[in-house]
């Protein structure tokens, strides 16, 4: 049970780790996508706000340059104003700007240009009276690695806490089930050994109590069945041992598995010397062996009167051999019943002798009279 519990717990832990790893990667991707979208919306609003502050009709003036420089510090972005020819007029960091982004902006690609080197670029055209007069280019740094690390740390801590809590509750529940299962297993083991007094005691988990109640009911039923069978067996053995005729039971393989007291007394043997032996090795009389073989061959009832030598005398036995057939005519063995007919034979012989003597005694005077 302990080995099974360890294996089950190991599989559970591995599955939980895999699930949390996949969940962590999914949440990371979700957070990064959400932050990217928010950053794009934020820089778009900032670009439109700056465009509304600038004098698009006269870009190259001190007021516009001051607005751009102030915005760079206040909004934490790099802003540049570019004329229609792609020349940087001024910016929060001087006249430096990414030439590729400037070229793309002049070519008509407005909005989010690209994200490179952890920077987000956004370009917007400036118009005065419907005519394009220039462009404003903003670039902002994305979330720093430190912030991402902090996010990962919080996510890892949350998942680890959840993992520990789940493992704790899992261990608590499985340990309670384990006690119920171990109790039921012990009872089943005792029942298999024939100890029907074994009982399981529930109370750990309601559902597992059903298993305990079922095991206890099974134990009670088995005890009652065993007692009933023992009573019937004792009664049958009492009848078999106390009948006046000898009785032997042979199984389907030819082994003797029952010898009653009357047979042992009639033939002056120890029953243990015949039990679990083949009939042709156990029986001393060839006539009995031949009778058993006939029954095995024909599978029919046989009855014979045999005169068998027992020590210094010869005794007469009427032997009834009956085949034992199970369900579907399945061969189970043979029952032999030995009826001692010796006294009957003696009485019959005495009757014959008496009749012969009487006939002789009556015959002699009649012959004398007839002269």
RAFENDA-V922302 format. One line per field, one symbol per residue. psi: psi as a letter, one per 40 degrees, with the letter a starting at -180 (. if undefined). Layout:
psi->???
This chain:
psi->dddddddddddddddddddddddddddddddddddddddddddddddddddddigddgdgidddddddddddddefihiihhieeehhdiidfaehihddddddddeegiahdihiffihhhihihihfehheaihhihihihiddddddddddddddddddddddddddddddddddddddddddddddddeegeeiiihaedhddedddddddddddddddddddddddddddddddddeieiihhhhieeehhehhiddddddefihddedifiideddiehdddddddddddddfihihihihhhhbeihihhhhhhhihhaiffhhdaihhhhhheddddddddddddddddddddddddddddd.
